Amino acid sequence: MERDSQLELHGVPAARLKHARTHVANPEVPGGTRPESSRRVLAVTAPARRDPVGAARCPDVLTAELDDLGIPDR
């Protein structure tokens, strides 16, 4: 049972990281924004293994910033 709860706990940030990564991969993201945004997604990946709850918020912030730039989801 504990393993199932751990999978759920890690599933949320994993889904959010995947969503943020596909958002960054959108061809409409300006060239200067893409490398920094990609680094930010990668920077959250390792800590997400140790602190999935805290890491779940980071991709949301990045996605919101891209939304503010007018970059639609892909």
C-alpha positions as CSV (number, residue, x, y, z in Angstrom):
1,M,0.0,0.0,0.0
2,E,2.8,2.4,0.8
3,R,4.3,1.9,-2.7
4,D,1.0,3.0,-4.3
5,S,0.9,6.2,-2.2
6,Q,4.5,7.0,-3.2
7,L,3.6,6.5,-6.9
8,E,0.7,8.9,-6.5
9,L,2.9,11.4,-4.7
10,H,5.5,11.4,-7.4
11,G,2.9,11.2,-10.2
12,V,1.7,14.7,-9.7
13,P,5.0,16.5,-10.1
14,A,6.0,14.2,-12.9
15,A,2.8,15.1,-14.8
16,R,3.4,18.8,-14.1
17,L,7.1,18.5,-15.2
18,K,6.0,16.8,-18.4
19,H,3.4,19.5,-19.1
20,A,6.0,22.3,-18.4
21,R,8.5,20.6,-20.8
22,T,6.0,20.3,-23.6
23,H,5.0,23.9,-23.0
24,V,8.7,25.0,-23.3
25,A,9.0,22.9,-26.5
26,N,6.3,24.9,-28.2
27,P,7.7,26.5,-31.4
28,E,6.1,29.8,-30.4
29,V,8.4,30.2,-27.4
30,P,10.9,32.9,-28.2
31,G,14.5,31.7,-28.8
32,G,15.8,33.7,-25.9
33,T,13.2,32.3,-23.5
34,R,13.5,28.6,-24.4
35,P,17.1,27.8,-23.1
36,E,16.3,29.5,-19.7
37,S,13.0,27.8,-19.4
38,S,14.5,24.4,-20.3
39,R,17.2,24.8,-17.7
40,R,14.5,25.6,-15.1
41,V,12.5,22.4,-16.0
42,L,15.7,20.4,-15.6
43,A,16.6,22.1,-12.4
44,V,13.3,20.9,-10.8
45,T,13.7,17.3,-12.0
46,A,16.3,16.1,-9.5
47,P,14.8,17.8,-6.4
48,A,11.4,16.4,-7.4
49,R,12.7,12.9,-6.4
50,R,13.4,14.1,-2.9
51,D,10.6,16.6,-2.3
52,P,7.7,15.8,-4.7
53,V,5.3,18.1,-2.9
54,G,7.6,21.2,-3.1
55,A,8.6,20.3,-6.6
56,A,5.0,20.1,-7.8
57,R,4.7,23.9,-7.5
58,C,7.8,24.8,-9.6
59,P,6.5,23.7,-13.0
60,D,3.2,25.5,-12.3
61,V,5.1,28.7,-11.9
62,L,7.1,28.2,-15.1
63,T,3.9,27.3,-17.0
64,A,2.2,30.4,-15.7
65,E,5.1,32.6,-16.8
66,L,4.9,31.2,-20.3
67,D,1.1,31.7,-20.3
68,D,1.7,35.4,-19.3
69,L,4.0,35.6,-22.4
70,G,1.1,34.5,-24.5
71,I,2.7,31.1,-25.3
72,P,-0.1,28.5,-25.7
73,D,0.2,24.9,-24.7
74,R,1.3,22.6,-27.5
